[in-house]
């Protein structure tokens, strides 16, 4: 047995499948951003929509919030179905 072989901690089987799961979501806004928006930002945004509708529309369409991706490795035993997260190496 080599040091790279995966062994199920539950049934001690070596028949293990590894899955890579990528979770993509938009970054959340901080509490400070929401305080600014509630106090000042909404007034500026309304005025800009009234006076600069077309450029604001184009900005909203083409400017996307950044995405954040997290990757996990999940090992699944083919005999007993036990699953666990693998540490990053």
C-alpha positions in Angstrom: 0.0 0.0 0.0 1.4 3.4 -1.0 1.0 6.6 1.1 -1.3 8.1 -1.6 -4.0 5.5 -1.3 -7.3 6.6 0.2 -8.9 4.4 2.9 -12.5 4.8 4.1 -12.4 5.6 7.8 -15.7 3.7 8.3 -15.3 0.4 6.5 -11.5 0.5 5.7 -12.2 -0.1 1.9 -9.8 1.4 -0.7 -12.5 1.7 -3.4 -12.9 5.5 -3.1 -14.2 8.0 -5.7 -13.1 11.6 -5.5 -15.4 14.4 -6.6 -14.4 18.1 -7.1 -17.2 20.5 -6.3 -17.0 24.1 -7.4 -19.5 26.5 -5.8 -19.7 29.9 -7.5 -21.6 32.9 -6.0 -21.5 36.6 -6.1 -19.6 38.4 -3.4 -21.7 39.8 -0.6 -21.7 43.5 0.2 -20.5 44.6 3.6 -22.6 46.3 6.3 -20.7 49.6 5.7 -21.9 49.6 2.1 -25.5 49.1 3.1 -25.3 51.9 5.7 -23.8 54.3 3.0 -26.5 53.2 0.6 -29.4 53.8 3.1 -28.1 57.2 4.2 -26.8 58.7 0.9 -26.6 56.2 -1.9 -30.3 55.9 -2.8 -30.6 59.7 -3.3 -27.7 59.7 -5.7 -28.9 56.6 -7.5 -32.4 58.1 -8.0 -31.0 61.4 -9.3 -28.7 59.5 -11.7 -31.6 57.4 -13.0 -33.6 60.6 -13.6 -30.9 62.6 -15.3 -28.7 59.9 -16.8 -31.0 57.0 -17.6 -29.4 55.5 -20.7 -25.8 55.4 -19.3 -27.0 54.0 -16.0 -28.9 51.3 -17.9 -25.8 50.4 -19.9 -23.7 50.3 -16.7 -26.2 48.0 -15.0 -26.3 45.7 -18.0 -22.6 45.4 -18.6 -21.1 45.8 -15.1 -21.3 42.6 -13.2 -20.5 42.0 -9.6 -17.4 39.9 -9.1 -17.8 36.1 -8.6 -16.2 34.1 -5.9 -15.6 30.4 -6.4 -14.8 27.9 -3.7 -13.6 24.4 -4.6 -14.0 21.3 -2.4 -12.8 17.8 -2.8 -15.2 15.2 -1.6 -14.2 11.5 -1.2 -17.0 8.9 -1.4 -16.6 5.2 -0.4 -18.1 2.9 -3.1 -18.8 0.2 -0.5 -20.6 1.9 2.4 -21.4 5.3 0.9 -19.5 7.3 3.6 -18.3 10.7 2.4 -15.8 13.1 3.8 -14.0 16.3 2.7 -10.4 15.9 1.6 -7.8 18.4 2.9 -6.2 20.6 0.3 -2.7 19.5 -0.8 
